[in-house]
């Protein structure tokens, strides 16, 4: 079990490189994200935005370069030194992920999908289900608890995915094109939801997006160009 001190920086990264064979995708990125901060990253397709998010969220390993002093801390943990098992525990207990495609399990109800991270974390079933129900109700899905993804709208599916990302009380949330498959109305509602969640739960958000409205509302807007942050 990870025990965290009160942190000012949720993410601290220096000289982050990533190569796939001879293709250098990230070229020495530096970024810090504070507690409770919403940071957006924009940029052209292929500029390295999603790769950076996956590395910062521990889903992808960075590329070490000889003579380069690389630093990558997530919630105070040097994630380069953690085993795959330790990284999985860190992700389950302290990180939330929201993607463009919701990745809900089609055979499970909305309530069951939200509970999954808690089941993986061996949380007590009754209290977990109670919290998942309350969270879905807060997101306007109180009447949809027993519905499976196939009968939910795109916006409803995305809100279920958000509830799933929040169920284990993460300290930082990574969102990769979270409104990419939503219409304008659902996109605006999703953006409002992010900022209301930040006010309520004080998480840090790192959001990769092509949506200028969402990007401009962030506390800080960064732009990625050819593997570098501007």
Buried (B, 14 or more C-beta within 10 A) or exposed (E): EEEEEEBEBBBBBBBBBBBEEEEBBBBBBEBBBBBBBBBBBBBEEEBBBBBBBBBBBBBBBBBEEEEEEBEBBBBBBEBEEBEEEBBEBBBBBBBBBBBBEBEBEEEBBBBBBBBBBBEBEEBEEEEBBEBBBEBBBBBEBEEBBEBBBEEBEEBBBBBBBBBBBBBBEBBBBBBBBBBBBBEEEBBBBBBEBBBEBBEEEEBBBBBBBBBEEBBEBBBEBBBBEBBBBE
